[in-house]
Structures are given as structure tokens and as C-alpha cells.
Amino acid sequence: MPLFKKLLSNTIFNACFFLILIIGIQNSSYKAKVNLLINETVELPISFIIGLSFISGSLFSNLLPKDLNL
């Protein structure tokens, strides 16, 4: 059960960040395209690209185990 609570709290935390990101980029004028391996995206605000990469990194880092014995 602690794993579920951890995932739920992290998801809610990052969803709040995403809502703040959406509200914050309303007046963004700098736009760029993201070059994917297959195709390019539509023009997106740079602040949205940076914010979304931060949020996805935060979500995926939560999936890593605490002690990595490398």
C-alpha cells in the first residue's frame, strides 16, 4: 500500500504542476517544433516543452528504486 500512496501523491503533485504550466503559458510568444524520430510536432511554446520534460522526468524518476547498487 505505501507504493500506491507514493505513486498517487506524485501523480497528483505533477498534475498540479501541469495545470499551473497550462495557465502560465497563455501569453507565451516564443514557439518551436520538437523533432521526433519519425515526424515533427506542431509549434509549441518553449516554456511548455521545458515544463513538460520536467514533469515527465519527475514522474519517471519516481518509478526508479531508492537504492541503485551500481
C-alpha positions as MATLAB code, in Angstrom:
seq = 'MPLFKKLLSNTIFNACFFLILIIGIQNSSYKAKVNLLINETVELPISFIIGLSFISGSLFSNLLPKDLNL';
ca = [
       0.000    0.000    0.000;
       2.818    2.532    0.597;
       3.856    2.200   -3.060;
       0.335    3.081   -4.178;
       0.254    6.131   -1.887;
       3.637    7.238   -3.207;
       2.530    6.910   -6.834;
      -0.776    8.640   -6.151;
       0.803   11.576   -4.330;
       3.449   12.001   -7.029;
       0.810   11.886   -9.765;
      -1.354   14.478   -8.017;
       1.678   16.699   -7.386;
       2.737   16.591  -11.040;
      -0.840   17.090  -12.254;
      -0.935   20.314  -10.223;
       2.332   21.378  -11.851;
       0.808   20.613  -15.257;
      -2.236   22.787  -14.544;
      -0.001   25.644  -13.418;
       2.077   25.146  -16.573;
      -1.017   25.360  -18.785;
      -2.159   28.548  -17.052;
       1.326   30.054  -17.202;
       1.914   29.615  -20.943;
      -1.161   31.556  -22.046;
       0.832   34.593  -23.167;
       3.925   32.803  -24.433;
       5.019   34.057  -27.831;
       8.201   32.023  -28.418;
       7.347   28.789  -30.227;
       9.355   25.896  -31.635;
       8.835   22.452  -33.139;
      10.044   19.268  -31.470;
      11.875   16.973  -33.880;
      10.851   13.396  -33.132;
      12.438   10.408  -34.845;
       9.515    9.903  -37.208;
       7.977   13.344  -37.576;
       7.866   16.872  -36.156;
       5.246   18.238  -33.804;
       3.218   21.380  -34.299;
       4.701   24.611  -32.986;
       4.589   24.559  -29.186;
       5.638   27.247  -26.713;
       9.165   26.648  -25.462;
       8.031   27.003  -21.851;
       5.560   24.153  -22.418;
       8.290   21.898  -23.859;
      10.630   22.588  -20.941;
       7.878   22.230  -18.331;
       6.566   19.002  -19.815;
      10.057   17.486  -19.873;
      10.487   18.421  -16.198;
       7.146   16.852  -15.261;
       7.782   13.655  -17.232;
      11.238   13.342  -15.659;
       9.703   13.751  -12.238;
       7.093   11.079  -12.945;
       9.559    8.561  -14.377;
      12.153    9.121  -11.661;
       9.557    8.052   -9.117;
       9.477    4.616  -10.751;
      13.167    4.000  -10.011;
      14.064    2.044   -6.869;
      15.507    4.038   -3.969;
      18.795    2.187   -3.720;
      20.534    1.574   -7.016;
      23.518   -0.657   -6.313;
      25.685    0.266   -9.280;
];
